Amino acid sequence: MAELKLTKHLLKKIEELFEEVGYTIRYAKGSFNSGYCMVENQKIAVINKFFDTEGRAGVLIEILSQVEIDTKTLSEKSLKTFKQISKKENKKEKEEAEDVQDEKKA
């Protein structure tokens, strides 16, 4: 399977998925770590505006892996995007687990 490319097109799809699940994405400048936060019971993801497309998409994918998503409420388009992202994230986790196992054997 081809590696998932973190492109502007994919970033747009991820942003739409976030909107569909009720998150607001804010791109702000500052020296802070990107991530997600709850502000007064609102779902807001704050991303460093100086990140390039790949960085923005990567952070949003990481956030999606940490929040609970009800896939039954997603549109067909967003569900497809979510599944693509989940496969990438699962592959990354599997590789990290294998690296830890290799380090323990050494």
PDB file as gemmi writes it, atoms N, CA and C in Angstrom:
CRYST1    1.000    1.000    1.000  90.00  90.00  90.00 P 1                      
ATOM      1  N   MET A   1       0.840  -1.183   0.000  1.00  0.00           N  
ATOM      2  CA  MET A   1       0.000   0.000   0.000  1.00  0.00           C  
ATOM      3  C   MET A   1       0.882   1.243   0.000  1.00  0.00           C  
ATOM      4  N   ALA A   2       0.507   2.226  -0.741  1.00  0.00           N  
ATOM      5  CA  ALA A   2       1.293   3.455  -0.845  1.00  0.00           C  
ATOM      6  C   ALA A   2       1.230   4.243   0.465  1.00  0.00           C  
ATOM      7  N   GLU A   3       2.323   4.912   0.748  1.00  0.00           N  
ATOM      8  CA  GLU A   3       2.391   5.765   1.935  1.00  0.00           C  
ATOM      9  C   GLU A   3       1.420   6.928   1.791  1.00  0.00           C  
ATOM     10  N   LEU A   4       0.746   7.274   2.856  1.00  0.00           N  
ATOM     11  CA  LEU A   4      -0.202   8.385   2.855  1.00  0.00           C  
ATOM     12  C   LEU A   4       0.586   9.688   2.793  1.00  0.00           C  
ATOM     13  N   LYS A   5       0.361  10.474   1.746  1.00  0.00           N  
ATOM     14  CA  LYS A   5       1.067  11.745   1.563  1.00  0.00           C  
ATOM     15  C   LYS A   5       0.330  12.853   2.300  1.00  0.00           C  
ATOM     16  N   LEU A   6       1.066  13.637   3.065  1.00  0.00           N  
ATOM     17  CA  LEU A   6       0.482  14.750   3.817  1.00  0.00           C  
ATOM     18  C   LEU A   6       0.490  15.991   2.930  1.00  0.00           C  
ATOM     19  N   THR A   7      -0.555  16.122   2.121  1.00  0.00           N  
ATOM     20  CA  THR A   7      -0.663  17.186   1.136  1.00  0.00           C  
ATOM     21  C   THR A   7      -1.709  18.215   1.556  1.00  0.00           C  
ATOM     22  N   LYS A   8      -1.783  19.315   0.808  1.00  0.00           N  
ATOM     23  CA  LYS A   8      -2.806  20.332   1.072  1.00  0.00           C  
ATOM     24  C   LYS A   8      -4.202  19.744   0.908  1.00  0.00           C  
ATOM     25  N   HIS A   9      -4.357  18.855  -0.075  1.00  0.00           N  
ATOM     26  CA  HIS A   9      -5.655  18.216  -0.314  1.00  0.00           C  
ATOM     27  C   HIS A   9      -6.072  17.375   0.896  1.00  0.00           C  
ATOM     28  N   LEU A  10      -5.134  16.591   1.426  1.00  0.00           N  
ATOM     29  CA  LEU A  10      -5.430  15.777   2.607  1.00  0.00           C  
ATOM     30  C   LEU A  10      -5.694  16.678   3.813  1.00  0.00           C  
ATOM     31  N   LEU A  11      -4.920  17.745   3.960  1.00  0.00           N  
ATOM     32  CA  LEU A  11      -5.132  18.681   5.065  1.00  0.00           C  
ATOM     33  C   LEU A  11      -6.550  19.238   5.029  1.00  0.00           C  
ATOM     34  N   LYS A  12      -7.024  19.594   3.854  1.00  0.00           N  
ATOM     35  CA  LYS A  12      -8.388  20.120   3.705  1.00  0.00           C  
ATOM     36  C   LYS A  12      -9.408  19.067   4.136  1.00  0.00           C  
ATOM     37  N   LYS A  13      -9.201  17.819   3.747  1.00  0.00           N  
ATOM     38  CA  LYS A  13     -10.104  16.732   4.143  1.00  0.00           C  
ATOM     39  C   LYS A  13     -10.114  16.552   5.661  1.00  0.00           C  
ATOM     40  N   ILE A  14      -8.935  16.643   6.274  1.00  0.00           N  
ATOM     41  CA  ILE A  14      -8.833  16.491   7.732  1.00  0.00           C  
ATOM     42  C   ILE A  14      -9.544  17.646   8.424  1.00  0.00           C  
ATOM     43  N   GLU A  15      -9.359  18.856   7.916  1.00  0.00           N  
ATOM     44  CA  GLU A  15     -10.040  20.019   8.486  1.00  0.00           C  
ATOM     45  C   GLU A  15     -11.557  19.854   8.400  1.00  0.00           C  
ATOM     46  N   GLU A  16     -12.045  19.325   7.286  1.00  0.00           N  
ATOM     47  CA  GLU A  16     -13.481  19.077   7.134  1.00  0.00           C  
ATOM     48  C   GLU A  16     -13.960  18.018   8.127  1.00  0.00           C  
ATOM     49  N   LEU A  17     -13.158  16.993   8.342  1.00  0.00           N  
ATOM     50  CA  LEU A  17     -13.501  15.952   9.310  1.00  0.00           C  
ATOM     51  C   LEU A  17     -13.608  16.556  10.712  1.00  0.00           C  
ATOM     52  N   PHE A  18     -12.642  17.401  11.070  1.00  0.00           N  
ATOM     53  CA  PHE A  18     -12.673  18.068  12.375  1.00  0.00           C  
ATOM     54  C   PHE A  18     -13.947  18.887  12.533  1.00  0.00           C  
ATOM     55  N   GLU A  19     -14.292  19.622  11.490  1.00  0.00           N  
ATOM     56  CA  GLU A  19     -15.498  20.446  11.534  1.00  0.00           C  
ATOM     57  C   GLU A  19     -16.735  19.569  11.734  1.00  0.00           C  
ATOM     58  N   GLU A  20     -16.745  18.437  11.068  1.00  0.00           N  
ATOM     59  CA  GLU A  20     -17.890  17.534  11.155  1.00  0.00           C  
ATOM     60  C   GLU A  20     -18.073  16.955  12.559  1.00  0.00           C  
ATOM     61  N   VAL A  21     -16.978  16.749  13.290  1.00  0.00           N  
ATOM     62  CA  VAL A  21     -17.087  16.198  14.644  1.00  0.00           C  
ATOM     63  C   VAL A  21     -17.145  17.290  15.713  1.00  0.00           C  
ATOM     64  N   GLY A  22     -17.262  18.541  15.266  1.00  0.00           N  
ATOM     65  CA  GLY A  22     -17.493  19.622  16.212  1.00  0.00           C  
ATOM     66  C   GLY A  22     -16.268  20.345  16.724  1.00  0.00           C  
ATOM     67  N   TYR A  23     -15.120  20.128  16.103  1.00  0.00           N  
ATOM     68  CA  TYR A  23     -13.896  20.824  16.522  1.00  0.00           C  
ATOM     69  C   TYR A  23     -13.673  22.067  15.670  1.00  0.00           C  
ATOM     70  N   THR A  24     -13.157  23.108  16.300  1.00  0.00           N  
ATOM     71  CA  THR A  24     -12.719  24.304  15.607  1.00  0.00           C  
ATOM     72  C   THR A  24     -11.199  24.245  15.555  1.00  0.00           C  
ATOM     73  N   ILE A  25     -10.646  24.519  14.393  1.00  0.00           N  
ATOM     74  CA  ILE A  25      -9.189  24.550  14.256  1.00  0.00           C  
ATOM     75  C   ILE A  25      -8.766  26.003  14.178  1.00  0.00           C  
ATOM     76  N   ARG A  26      -7.806  26.358  15.007  1.00  0.00           N  
ATOM     77  CA  ARG A  26      -7.261  27.714  14.978  1.00  0.00           C  
ATOM     78  C   ARG A  26      -5.773  27.634  14.688  1.00  0.00           C  
ATOM     79  N   TYR A  27      -5.346  28.416  13.730  1.00  0.00           N  
ATOM     80  CA  TYR A  27      -3.920  28.534  13.426  1.00  0.00           C  
ATOM     81  C   TYR A  27      -3.459  29.849  14.044  1.00  0.00           C  
ATOM     82  N   ALA A  28      -2.555  29.743  15.003  1.00  0.00           N  
ATOM     83  CA  ALA A  28      -2.114  30.935  15.732  1.00  0.00           C  
ATOM     84  C   ALA A  28      -0.590  30.956  15.802  1.00  0.00           C  
ATOM     85  N   LYS A  29      -0.034  32.166  15.851  1.00  0.00           N  
ATOM     86  CA  LYS A  29       1.415  32.261  15.974  1.00  0.00           C  
ATOM     87  C   LYS A  29       1.794  32.265  17.445  1.00  0.00           C  
ATOM     88  N   GLY A  30       2.995  31.833  17.694  1.00  0.00           N  
ATOM     89  CA  GLY A  30       3.480  31.800  19.058  1.00  0.00           C  
ATOM     90  C   GLY A  30       4.431  30.644  19.251  1.00  0.00           C  
ATOM     91  N   SER A  31       5.127  30.668  20.346  1.00  0.00           N  
ATOM     92  CA  SER A  31       6.055  29.579  20.636  1.00  0.00           C  
ATOM     93  C   SER A  31       5.361  28.622  21.598  1.00  0.00           C  
ATOM     94  N   PHE A  32       4.617  27.703  21.048  1.00  0.00           N  
ATOM     95  CA  PHE A  32       3.876  26.744  21.842  1.00  0.00           C  
ATOM     96  C   PHE A  32       3.868  25.412  21.121  1.00  0.00           C  
ATOM     97  N   ASN A  33       3.569  24.380  21.882  1.00  0.00           N  
ATOM     98  CA  ASN A  33       3.429  23.059  21.291  1.00  0.00           C  
ATOM     99  C   ASN A  33       2.015  22.935  20.741  1.00  0.00           C  
ATOM    100  N   SER A  34       1.905  22.442  19.534  1.00  0.00           N  
ATOM    101  CA  SER A  34       0.578  22.240  18.957  1.00  0.00           C  
ATOM    102  C   SER A  34      -0.104  21.088  19.665  1.00  0.00           C  
ATOM    103  N   GLY A  35      -1.388  21.095  19.596  1.00  0.00           N  
ATOM    104  CA  GLY A  35      -2.160  20.043  20.211  1.00  0.00           C  
ATOM    105  C   GLY A  35      -3.607  20.440  20.238  1.00  0.00           C  
ATOM    106  N   TYR A  36      -4.344  19.806  21.113  1.00  0.00           N  
ATOM    107  CA  TYR A  36      -5.748  20.160  21.210  1.00  0.00           C  
ATOM    108  C   TYR A  36      -6.062  20.505  22.642  1.00  0.00           C  
ATOM    109  N   CYS A  37      -7.107  21.285  22.813  1.00  0.00           N  
ATOM    110  CA  CYS A  37      -7.507  21.647  24.151  1.00  0.00           C  
ATOM    111  C   CYS A  37      -9.000  21.918  24.176  1.00  0.00           C  
ATOM    112  N   MET A  38      -9.578  21.832  25.353  1.00  0.00           N  
ATOM    113  CA  MET A  38     -10.984  22.169  25.549  1.00  0.00           C  
ATOM    114  C   MET A  38     -11.013  23.545  26.187  1.00  0.00           C  
ATOM    115  N   VAL A  39     -11.688  24.476  25.561  1.00  0.00           N  
ATOM    116  CA  VAL A  39     -11.801  25.822  26.103  1.00  0.00           C  
ATOM    117  C   VAL A  39     -13.272  26.070  26.407  1.00  0.00           C  
ATOM    118  N   GLU A  40     -13.578  26.191  27.688  1.00  0.00           N  
ATOM    119  CA  GLU A  40     -14.954  26.430  28.120  1.00  0.00           C  
ATOM    120  C   GLU A  40     -15.935  25.488  27.417  1.00  0.00           C  
ATOM    121  N   ASN A  41     -15.661  24.195  27.510  1.00  0.00           N  
ATOM    122  CA  ASN A  41     -16.497  23.148  26.920  1.00  0.00           C  
ATOM    123  C   ASN A  41     -16.607  23.221  25.403  1.00  0.00           C  
ATOM    124  N   GLN A  42     -15.678  23.886  24.772  1.00  0.00           N  
ATOM    125  CA  GLN A  42     -15.636  23.929  23.311  1.00  0.00           C  
ATOM    126  C   GLN A  42     -14.459  23.080  22.851  1.00  0.00           C  
ATOM    127  N   LYS A  43     -14.634  22.425  21.728  1.00  0.00           N  
ATOM    128  CA  LYS A  43     -13.563  21.604  21.165  1.00  0.00           C  
ATOM    129  C   LYS A  43     -12.765  22.476  20.202  1.00  0.00           C  
ATOM    130  N   ILE A  44     -11.551  22.820  20.609  1.00  0.00           N  
ATOM    131  CA  ILE A  44     -10.710  23.688  19.796  1.00  0.00           C  
ATOM    132  C   ILE A  44      -9.322  23.073  19.678  1.00  0.00           C  
ATOM    133  N   ALA A  45      -8.847  22.932  18.446  1.00  0.00           N  
ATOM    134  CA  ALA A  45      -7.481  22.482  18.193  1.00  0.00           C  
ATOM    135  C   ALA A  45      -6.663  23.711  17.814  1.00  0.00           C  
ATOM    136  N   VAL A  46      -5.586  23.950  18.529  1.00  0.00           N  
ATOM    137  CA  VAL A  46      -4.737  25.109  18.262  1.00  0.00           C  
ATOM    138  C   VAL A  46      -3.439  24.603  17.640  1.00  0.00           C  
ATOM    139  N   ILE A  47      -3.151  25.098  16.446  1.00  0.00           N  
ATOM    140  CA  ILE A  47      -1.990  24.661  15.683  1.00  0.00           C  
ATOM    141  C   ILE A  47      -1.109  25.879  15.398  1.00  0.00           C  
ATOM    142  N   ASN A  48       0.208  25.690  15.485  1.00  0.00           N  
ATOM    143  CA  ASN A  48       1.137  26.767  15.185  1.00  0.00           C  
ATOM    144  C   ASN A  48       1.012  27.155  13.715  1.00  0.00           C  
ATOM    145  N   LYS A  49       0.705  28.405  13.433  1.00  0.00           N  
ATOM    146  CA  LYS A  49       0.459  28.849  12.066  1.00  0.00           C  
ATOM    147  C   LYS A  49       1.710  28.807  11.200  1.00  0.00           C  
ATOM    148  N   PHE A  50       2.878  28.685  11.811  1.00  0.00           N  
ATOM    149  CA  PHE A  50       4.116  28.629  11.053  1.00  0.00           C  
ATOM    150  C   PHE A  50       4.467  27.216  10.597  1.00  0.00           C  
ATOM    151  N   PHE A  51       3.676  26.224  11.012  1.00  0.00           N  
ATOM    152  CA  PHE A  51       3.888  24.857  10.530  1.00  0.00           C  
ATOM    153  C   PHE A  51       3.578  24.805   9.036  1.00  0.00           C  
ATOM    154  N   ASP A  52       4.340  23.996   8.311  1.00  0.00           N  
ATOM    155  CA  ASP A  52       4.022  23.790   6.904  1.00  0.00           C  
ATOM    156  C   ASP A  52       2.852  22.809   6.793  1.00  0.00           C  
ATOM    157  N   THR A  53       2.421  22.554   5.584  1.00  0.00           N  
ATOM    158  CA  THR A  53       1.268  21.678   5.345  1.00  0.00           C  
ATOM    159  C   THR A  53       1.464  20.308   5.985  1.00  0.00           C  
ATOM    160  N   GLU A  54       2.626  19.741   5.805  1.00  0.00           N  
ATOM    161  CA  GLU A  54       2.920  18.418   6.357  1.00  0.00           C  
ATOM    162  C   GLU A  54       2.848  18.433   7.880  1.00  0.00           C  
ATOM    163  N   GLY A  55       3.385  19.471   8.493  1.00  0.00           N  
ATOM    164  CA  GLY A  55       3.356  19.605   9.950  1.00  0.00           C  
ATOM    165  C   GLY A  55       1.938  19.760  10.475  1.00  0.00           C  
ATOM    166  N   ARG A  56       1.150  20.580   9.799  1.00  0.00           N  
ATOM    167  CA  ARG A  56      -0.241  20.794  10.203  1.00  0.00           C  
ATOM    168  C   ARG A  56      -1.032  19.489  10.123  1.00  0.00           C  
ATOM    169  N   ALA A  57      -0.903  18.797   8.984  1.00  0.00           N  
ATOM    170  CA  ALA A  57      -1.630  17.536   8.797  1.00  0.00           C  
ATOM    171  C   ALA A  57      -1.178  16.508   9.828  1.00  0.00           C  
ATOM    172  N   GLY A  58       0.119  16.439  10.066  1.00  0.00           N  
ATOM    173  CA  GLY A  58       0.653  15.480  11.035  1.00  0.00           C  
ATOM    174  C   GLY A  58       0.112  15.699  12.443  1.00  0.00           C  
ATOM    175  N   VAL A  59       0.065  16.954  12.866  1.00  0.00           N  
ATOM    176  CA  VAL A  59      -0.452  17.280  14.198  1.00  0.00           C  
ATOM    177  C   VAL A  59      -1.943  16.957  14.290  1.00  0.00           C  
ATOM    178  N   LEU A  60      -2.693  17.291  13.253  1.00  0.00           N  
ATOM    179  CA  LEU A  60      -4.129  17.006  13.280  1.00  0.00           C  
ATOM    180  C   LEU A  60      -4.393  15.504  13.302  1.00  0.00           C  
ATOM    181  N   ILE A  61      -3.586  14.730  12.595  1.00  0.00           N  
ATOM    182  CA  ILE A  61      -3.719  13.270  12.631  1.00  0.00           C  
ATOM    183  C   ILE A  61      -3.426  12.762  14.036  1.00  0.00           C  
ATOM    184  N   GLU A  62      -2.404  13.307  14.656  1.00  0.00           N  
ATOM    185  CA  GLU A  62      -2.065  12.914  16.033  1.00  0.00           C  
ATOM    186  C   GLU A  62      -3.217  13.229  16.986  1.00  0.00           C  
ATOM    187  N   ILE A  63      -3.812  14.401  16.833  1.00  0.00           N  
ATOM    188  CA  ILE A  63      -4.944  14.792  17.676  1.00  0.00           C  
ATOM    189  C   ILE A  63      -6.105  13.822  17.471  1.00  0.00           C  
ATOM    190  N   LEU A  64      -6.393  13.491  16.213  1.00  0.00           N  
ATOM    191  CA  LEU A  64      -7.499  12.562  15.930  1.00  0.00           C  
ATOM    192  C   LEU A  64      -7.293  11.215  16.602  1.00  0.00           C  
ATOM    193  N   SER A  65      -6.032  10.795  16.727  1.00  0.00           N  
ATOM    194  CA  SER A  65      -5.761   9.504  17.363  1.00  0.00           C  
ATOM    195  C   SER A  65      -6.000   9.552  18.869  1.00  0.00           C  
ATOM    196  N   GLN A  66      -6.108  10.763  19.431  1.00  0.00           N  
ATOM    197  CA  GLN A  66      -6.259  10.907  20.878  1.00  0.00           C  
ATOM    198  C   GLN A  66      -7.667  11.279  21.317  1.00  0.00           C  
ATOM    199  N   VAL A  67      -8.541  11.606  20.368  1.00  0.00           N  
ATOM    200  CA  VAL A  67      -9.902  11.972  20.726  1.00  0.00           C  
ATOM    201  C   VAL A  67     -10.859  10.881  20.256  1.00  0.00           C  
ATOM    202  N   GLU A  68     -11.976  10.796  20.933  1.00  0.00           N  
ATOM    203  CA  GLU A  68     -12.956   9.784  20.576  1.00  0.00           C  
ATOM    204  C   GLU A  68     -13.851  10.314  19.459  1.00  0.00           C  
ATOM    205  N   ILE A  69     -13.952   9.544  18.393  1.00  0.00           N  
ATOM    206  CA  ILE A  69     -14.745   9.924  17.231  1.00  0.00           C  
ATOM    207  C   ILE A  69     -15.859   8.893  17.051  1.00  0.00           C  
ATOM    208  N   ASP A  70     -17.102   9.376  16.956  1.00  0.00           N  
ATOM    209  CA  ASP A  70     -18.228   8.493  16.665  1.00  0.00           C  
ATOM    210  C   ASP A  70     -18.337   8.386  15.152  1.00  0.00           C  
ATOM    211  N   THR A  71     -17.802   7.311  14.601  1.00  0.00           N  
ATOM    212  CA  THR A  71     -17.752   7.157  13.147  1.00  0.00           C  
ATOM    213  C   THR A  71     -19.142   7.027  12.525  1.00  0.00           C  
ATOM    214  N   LYS A  72     -20.135   6.690  13.325  1.00  0.00           N  
ATOM    215  CA  LYS A  72     -21.498   6.559  12.799  1.00  0.00           C  
ATOM    216  C   LYS A  72     -22.071   7.905  12.363  1.00  0.00           C  
ATOM    217  N   THR A  73     -21.535   8.989  12.907  1.00  0.00           N  
ATOM    218  CA  THR A  73     -22.058  10.326  12.576  1.00  0.00           C  
ATOM    219  C   THR A  73     -21.328  10.973  11.406  1.00  0.00           C  
ATOM    220  N   LEU A  74     -20.265  10.331  10.925  1.00  0.00           N  
ATOM    221  CA  LEU A  74     -19.473  10.922   9.847  1.00  0.00           C  
ATOM    222  C   LEU A  74     -20.118  10.708   8.486  1.00  0.00           C  
ATOM    223  N   SER A  75     -19.914  11.674   7.603  1.00  0.00           N  
ATOM    224  CA  SER A  75     -20.342  11.508   6.213  1.00  0.00           C  
ATOM    225  C   SER A  75     -19.452  10.440   5.577  1.00  0.00           C  
ATOM    226  N   GLU A  76     -19.874   9.948   4.438  1.00  0.00           N  
ATOM    227  CA  GLU A  76     -19.103   8.915   3.741  1.00  0.00           C  
ATOM    228  C   GLU A  76     -17.697   9.412   3.405  1.00  0.00           C  
ATOM    229  N   LYS A  77     -17.606  10.660   2.963  1.00  0.00           N  
ATOM    230  CA  LYS A  77     -16.317  11.263   2.604  1.00  0.00           C  
ATOM    231  C   LYS A  77     -15.391  11.355   3.822  1.00  0.00           C  
ATOM    232  N   SER A  78     -15.917  11.842   4.946  1.00  0.00           N  
ATOM    233  CA  SER A  78     -15.106  11.980   6.158  1.00  0.00           C  
ATOM    234  C   SER A  78     -14.742  10.618   6.739  1.00  0.00           C  
ATOM    235  N   LEU A  79     -15.646   9.651   6.629  1.00  0.00           N  
ATOM    236  CA  LEU A  79     -15.358   8.302   7.124  1.00  0.00           C  
ATOM    237  C   LEU A  79     -14.202   7.695   6.346  1.00  0.00           C  
ATOM    238  N   LYS A  80     -14.188   7.899   5.049  1.00  0.00           N  
ATOM    239  CA  LYS A  80     -13.088   7.401   4.211  1.00  0.00           C  
ATOM    240  C   LYS A  80     -11.766   8.032   4.636  1.00  0.00           C  
ATOM    241  N   THR A  81     -11.776   9.344   4.848  1.00  0.00           N  
ATOM    242  CA  THR A  81     -10.569  10.052   5.306  1.00  0.00           C  
ATOM    243  C   THR A  81     -10.126   9.520   6.664  1.00  0.00           C  
ATOM    244  N   PHE A  82     -11.085   9.348   7.580  1.00  0.00           N  
ATOM    245  CA  PHE A  82     -10.771   8.855   8.920  1.00  0.00           C  
ATOM    246  C   PHE A  82     -10.127   7.464   8.854  1.00  0.00           C  
ATOM    247  N   LYS A  83     -10.647   6.604   7.999  1.00  0.00           N  
ATOM    248  CA  LYS A  83     -10.085   5.251   7.863  1.00  0.00           C  
ATOM    249  C   LYS A  83      -8.665   5.301   7.301  1.00  0.00           C  
ATOM    250  N   GLN A  84      -8.425   6.184   6.312  1.00  0.00           N  
ATOM    251  CA  GLN A  84      -7.077   6.347   5.757  1.00  0.00           C  
ATOM    252  C   GLN A  84      -6.098   6.772   6.853  1.00  0.00           C  
ATOM    253  N   ILE A  85      -6.517   7.755   7.628  1.00  0.00           N  
ATOM    254  CA  ILE A  85      -5.670   8.284   8.692  1.00  0.00           C  
ATOM    255  C   ILE A  85      -5.438   7.224   9.763  1.00  0.00           C  
ATOM    256  N   SER A  86      -6.471   6.489  10.116  1.00  0.00           N  
ATOM    257  CA  SER A  86      -6.364   5.457  11.140  1.00  0.00           C  
ATOM    258  C   SER A  86      -5.382   4.370  10.724  1.00  0.00           C  
ATOM    259  N   LYS A  87      -5.406   3.997   9.453  1.00  0.00           N  
ATOM    260  CA  LYS A  87      -4.458   2.998   8.955  1.00  0.00           C  
ATOM    261  C   LYS A  87      -3.034   3.503   9.106  1.00  0.00           C  
ATOM    262  N   LYS A  88      -2.812   4.782   8.760  1.00  0.00           N  
ATOM    263  CA  LYS A  88      -1.472   5.374   8.882  1.00  0.00           C  
ATOM    264  C   LYS A  88      -1.034   5.390  10.336  1.00  0.00           C  
ATOM    265  N   GLU A  89      -1.938   5.800  11.227  1.00  0.00           N  
ATOM    266  CA  GLU A  89      -1.615   5.880  12.655  1.00  0.00           C  
ATOM    267  C   GLU A  89      -1.360   4.492  13.230  1.00  0.00           C  
ATOM    268  N   ASN A  90      -2.164   3.495  12.845  1.00  0.00           N  
ATOM    269  CA  ASN A  90      -1.975   2.124  13.332  1.00  0.00           C  
ATOM    270  C   ASN A  90      -0.650   1.554  12.859  1.00  0.00           C  
ATOM    271  N   LYS A  91      -0.274   1.859  11.612  1.00  0.00           N  
ATOM    272  CA  LYS A  91       1.004   1.403  11.079  1.00  0.00           C  
ATOM    273  C   LYS A  91       2.152   2.018  11.872  1.00  0.00           C  
ATOM    274  N   LYS A  92       2.032   3.315  12.177  1.00  0.00           N  
ATOM    275  CA  LYS A  92       3.071   4.027  12.938  1.00  0.00           C  
ATOM    276  C   LYS A  92       3.217   3.417  14.335  1.00  0.00           C  
ATOM    277  N   GLU A  93       2.092   3.152  15.003  1.00  0.00           N  
ATOM    278  CA  GLU A  93       2.120   2.557  16.343  1.00  0.00           C  
ATOM    279  C   GLU A  93       2.749   1.173  16.312  1.00  0.00           C  
ATOM    280  N   LYS A  94       2.425   0.383  15.292  1.00  0.00           N  
ATOM    281  CA  LYS A  94       2.983  -0.961  15.161  1.00  0.00           C  
ATOM    282  C   LYS A  94       4.499  -0.897  14.991  1.00  0.00           C  
ATOM    283  N   GLU A  95       4.968   0.038  14.142  1.00  0.00           N  
ATOM    284  CA  GLU A  95       6.406   0.196  13.927  1.00  0.00           C  
ATOM    285  C   GLU A  95       7.110   0.621  15.210  1.00  0.00           C  
ATOM    286  N   GLU A  96       6.496   1.524  15.984  1.00  0.00           N  
ATOM    287  CA  GLU A  96       7.088   1.966  17.240  1.00  0.00           C  
ATOM    288  C   GLU A  96       7.164   0.813  18.237  1.00  0.00           C  
ATOM    289  N   ALA A  97       6.131  -0.014  18.294  1.00  0.00           N  
ATOM    290  CA  ALA A  97       6.125  -1.167  19.196  1.00  0.00           C  
ATOM    291  C   ALA A  97       7.216  -2.156  18.801  1.00  0.00           C  
ATOM    292  N   GLU A  98       7.411  -2.364  17.495  1.00  0.00           N  
ATOM    293  CA  GLU A  98       8.464  -3.258  17.028  1.00  0.00           C  
ATOM    294  C   GLU A  98       9.835  -2.711  17.391  1.00  0.00           C  
ATOM    295  N   ASP A  99      10.022  -1.392  17.294  1.00  0.00           N  
ATOM    296  CA  ASP A  99      11.294  -0.769  17.670  1.00  0.00           C  
ATOM    297  C   ASP A  99      11.592  -1.005  19.147  1.00  0.00           C  
ATOM    298  N   VAL A 100      10.569  -0.886  19.993  1.00  0.00           N  
ATOM    299  CA  VAL A 100      10.744  -1.113  21.428  1.00  0.00           C  
ATOM    300  C   VAL A 100      11.128  -2.564  21.678  1.00  0.00           C  
ATOM    301  N   GLN A 101      10.495  -3.488  20.974  1.00  0.00           N  
ATOM    302  CA  GLN A 101      10.815  -4.912  21.132  1.00  0.00           C  
ATOM    303  C   GLN A 101      12.254  -5.185  20.706  1.00  0.00           C  
ATOM    304  N   ASP A 102      12.695  -4.564  19.596  1.00  0.00           N  
ATOM    305  CA  ASP A 102      14.066  -4.730  19.122  1.00  0.00           C  
ATOM    306  C   ASP A 102      15.065  -4.203  20.138  1.00  0.00           C  
ATOM    307  N   GLU A 103      14.750  -3.054  20.767  1.00  0.00           N  
ATOM    308  CA  GLU A 103      15.644  -2.473  21.773  1.00  0.00           C  
ATOM    309  C   GLU A 103      15.750  -3.383  22.991  1.00  0.00           C  
ATOM    310  N   LYS A 104      14.646  -4.019  23.385  1.00  0.00           N  
ATOM    311  CA  LYS A 104      14.665  -4.920  24.539  1.00  0.00           C  
ATOM    312  C   LYS A 104      15.504  -6.153  24.262  1.00  0.00           C  
ATOM    313  N   LYS A 105      15.511  -6.633  23.000  1.00  0.00           N  
ATOM    314  CA  LYS A 105      16.273  -7.813  22.625  1.00  0.00           C  
ATOM    315  C   LYS A 105      17.772  -7.507  22.584  1.00  0.00           C  
ATOM    316  N   ALA A 106      18.130  -6.251  22.277  1.00  0.00           N  
ATOM    317  CA  ALA A 106      19.547  -5.885  22.121  1.00  0.00           C  
ATOM    318  C   ALA A 106      20.255  -5.772  23.443  1.00  0.00           C  
TER     319      ALA A 106                                                      
END                                                                             
